[in-house]
């Protein structure tokens, strides 16, 4: 349970950090490389960004964090074969998550963007 809770808290926070870094990365490219106005960039960013978009990103982070933790814990609890099995469990959980990820993205897109 603590791993699940930690993942459900940290993945949305990492999503917010990624949005913040993306904002400043775009700012640096537009102002530093292109020579455009930083004020206009900030205005347009906040004009185009809706609070609903941030909410959707955080909710998706919460759900993806839950799925990551559940698959990882499930594979970890079912590990057999000693140290070699423990070494193979993370790879197995990533391989298991690959088919789940696109389906979950499609489902979240259908549910959250309607």
LINVENBEL-V262714 format. One record per pair of residues at least 12 apart in sequence whose C-alpha atoms are under 6 Angstrom apart, sorted by the first residue. I is the first residue (numbers start at 0). J is the second residue. D is the distance in whole Angstrom. If there is no record, write none. Layout:
i:I j:J d:D
i:I j:J d:D
This chain:
i:3 j:68 d:5
i:6 j:64 d:5
i:7 j:61 d:5
i:7 j:64 d:5
i:7 j:65 d:5
i:10 j:60 d:5
i:10 j:64 d:5
i:11 j:57 d:5
i:11 j:60 d:4
i:11 j:61 d:6
i:71 j:92 d:5
i:74 j:92 d:6
i:75 j:88 d:6
